[in-house]
């Protein structure tokens, strides 16, 4: 049985991607949650993860002694192990494009990530509009996502970015969470896509678990503890 080590579901956007991918694709696995206590070198979280991988981060996939870390590596491994699940688009050009946008998500959008960390349980609708007004880097990230999603949805006809559910939708699922938490104003077709992603059984299961955690981590709460957005 595959074992997927993840962090807190309310906060861990990196963990969400492979968990949702496997759940939605019907790939059986065992979940091992490593609670966020802190990210200091001597924290239980870091010590637990470093027993598996020098990176000391989630997610980590373990398959019969093989340890795979990093979301892209995990996605590619799952695609090779379960070719019948069609995790990437079947068309070669669409597949290359899907890999490209996943890599862009993986390495980019730093302003959006830093300003609006994933926090599914929270509702802070003041933050998104203010960030779009005052933070040019966030505005650029969001506009790029809007442009990307618009083009892909038009090209492939929806309901997902490449027609059917794929790794790309799993990779952008945490962005959908951010858009809801922080009250970003979304064009209708973008908002519709966000709601379709949130309604996917795999995504809904993650959201339900995140809401049931009730594990408030102060170091993840930059807004609810210090609402500097109000100043």
Secondary structure, DSSP 8 states (H G I E B T S, - for coil): -EEEEE--TTT-HHHHHHHHHHHHHT--EEEEE---S--STTSHHHHHHHTT-TT--S-EEEETTEEEESHHHHHHHHHHHTGGG--S-SSHHHHHHHHHHHHHHHH--HHHHHHS---TT---HHHHHHHHHH-HHHHHHHHHHHHHHHHHHHHH-SSBTTBS--HHHHHHHHHHHHHHHTT----HHHHHHHHHHHHSHHHHHHHHHHHHH----GGG-TTTSS-GGG-
